[in-house]
């Protein structure tokens, strides 16, 4: 017979017998517990506890029914659940996973990883769990208030691949992964109810935005309802998605004190802070599943073998068909898929095998091909690769090959990513409001936003009449990816030239991007709209087109109706005469082969005439966020003969000077 099934059967039989014996007493006790249980709202305000070596956890109070517990014969041992979220799908450098392992080993809460001896002769084991939340995230009908899908089918497939990879990596180490469909709070509570432990520990990565925090609160509430009948539970969130730990930030109030512009943040952090060393994957024996759990958790849509399809997640046949193949024009790496395995392979390939790190700064403004930039973003967004791991690889490369502006600039981009998560934590829902973090107070960028459904549709479909905008929007629709240069241009065009409510742009990106990250996406859009304060940076679309797609190759790739238009007109096709249009085989205008410009190219946007912004178009911005200072001297000079520059890029862009970054050598 199966030992796991025997254990589970014996426990259930024993529990049934004893429940009959103590039924009346237990009923009275549970009633008393209901009267004394703290209000659910109290669960949402954990006290911060700090540890070293890159682990920072928020631990809710241990909620216990000790005074009302039935005799110990009714209780199972400790159950330690590692709840993987959408943003930490990896085993390497995963602080939440390491914390779960520590709890299974009986280590004291405030001890750093590996610093304290275990207090148990054998680990309790851990139970990794992932839940596809079809109520809040997945499915064709799961939409935001603005109308877009919370997660398009292409990104959903990426997550499915990442989960399959995570499960495979756990199974190779003798562990496994419970995969379920439903609300996380319900699934976790049902697992707790089925296992009925005397102590339940649930650990996950800490998130900072309102929707994720609402899920945390719901999990605490549901666990309180289930676990109070048999024991106590502990719910912890652990910081683990940035290079720098928020507790180490050199500002009064930590995250609450960060500047609202990037450059002063960058300067102070690079000078005062250290990046923690990535954490190792826990030992195989420490990832083992709890004994007997296989028979306790084995439902049709919640088990160690179940993996849903896009149809199971609620996507329509039309949506599924739209992502069944990969467009040959994609800038994503060949045969890419979600998951830690491919993520680490891409880091290895880009940095070491192809030796591209040393030219990143020169090539990063390209728009065609998989190697003009790192393409790490989709795997970073889902936590398939750790930013500290990438930063450490950059430092290793500098030590053994070369150190230059390019090797630093990848870490600089990761710092932008850190900044936007800290920014979101500081300002909360402000990054989602129409007036951003500025509220109703008067400022130079304030304006009455427009909302024209036809114009928004034309922008989404790449039919604005501005070839660079249209090419980028078509690439996004077909592949789920767009270059950093493209994102800055289409966001500037939507929010300034079209003057559309910027939130509809952010909402569309949330649906379509493979690398959607709530903090970076909404922080960048809020900034592009001028709703974070500071300078409004307008990108001159025609000038940008000529600077970064000089020969028109990118436009012709995604707007084939313009393939025979001469270089002189490929970025301004409305300038052609009817005779030249006839010669090129394309008609420009309403209802013709390619549309006329959706906004008049000869008219300055009204907000720019109100003193609300400056002339943009030459960059100087990290990940499309706030404008930084411009470099002078050697580091800021343009090199007209740069051999590493893409052929579509006429000249190097000015940028900030090279900074620095340090690793914590004590960890």
QUIKAKA-V70980 format. One record per backbone hydrogen bond with DSSP energy under -1.0 kcal/mol. NH is the residue of the N-H (numbers start at 1). CO is the residue of the C=O. If there is no record, write none. Layout:
BEGIN
nh = (NH/NH)
co = (CO/CO)
END
This chain:
BEGIN
nh = (6/7/8/9/10/11/12/13/14/15/16/17/18/19/20/21/22/26/27/28/29/30/31/32/33/34/35/36/37/42/43/44/45/49/57/58/59/60/63/68/74/75/76/79/81/82/83/84/89/90/93/98/99/100/101/102/103/104/105/107/111/115/119/124/126/127/129/130/132/134/137/138/140/142/143/144/147/150/152/156/157/158/159/160/161/162/163/164/165/166/167/168/169/170/171/172/174/175/178/179/180/181/182/187/188/189/190/191/192/193/194/195/196/198/200/201/202/203/204/206/213/214/215/216/217/218/219/220/221/222/223/224/225/226/227/228/229/230/231/232/233/234/236/237/238/239/248/249/251/254/256/257/258/266/267/268/269/270/271/272/273/275/287/293/297/299/302/303/313/314/315/320/321/322/323/324/330/336/343/344/345/346/347/348/349/350/351/352/353/354/356/359/360/363/364/366/380/381/382/383/384/385/390/391/392/393/394/395/396/397/398/399/400/401/408/409/410/412/413/414/415/416/417/418/419/420/421/422/423/424/425/426/427/428/430/431/432/436/437/438/441/446/450/456/457/458/459/460/461/463/470/471/472/473/474/475/476/477/478/479/480/487/488/489/490/491/492/493/494/495/496/497/498/500/501/504/506/507/508/509/510/511/512/513/514/521/522/523/524/525/526/527/528/529/530/531/538/544/545/546/547/548/549/550/552/556/557/558/559/562/563/565/569/570/572/575/576/581/582/583/584/585/586/589/592/594/598/603/608/609/612/614/616/628/631/642/649/650/664)
co = (2/3/4/5/6/7/8/9/10/11/12/13/14/15/16/17/18/22/23/24/25/26/27/28/29/30/31/32/33/39/40/41/42/57/49/237/47/235/233/65/71/72/196/199/201/127/203/129/382/88/279/94/95/96/97/98/99/100/101/102/108/112/105/104/288/80/82/178/180/132/133/133/314/139/141/148/144/142/511/152/153/154/155/156/157/158/159/160/161/162/163/164/165/166/167/168/171/170/128/303/130/301/132/183/184/185/186/187/188/189/190/191/192/76/232/79/234/81/236/238/209/210/211/212/213/214/215/216/217/218/219/220/221/222/223/224/226/227/227/198/63/200/202/58/204/56/245/246/249/251/253/254/255/262/263/264/265/266/267/268/269/662/284/290/293/302/299/179/309/311/310/316/317/318/320/321/327/333/339/340/341/342/343/344/345/346/347/348/348/349/350/356/357/359/360/363/376/377/378/380/379/379/386/387/388/389/390/391/392/393/394/395/396/397/404/405/406/408/409/410/411/412/413/414/415/416/417/418/419/420/421/422/423/424/427/428/429/433/531/435/438/443/499/452/453/454/455/456/457/458/466/467/468/469/470/471/472/473/474/475/476/483/484/485/486/487/488/489/490/491/492/492/493/494/450/501/502/503/504/505/506/507/508/509/480/517/518/519/520/521/522/523/524/525/527/526/614/540/541/542/543/544/545/648/549/552/553/554/555/559/560/562/566/566/569/572/573/577/578/579/580/581/581/594/589/587/464/600/605/606/607/536/538/620/655/639/646/547/275)
END
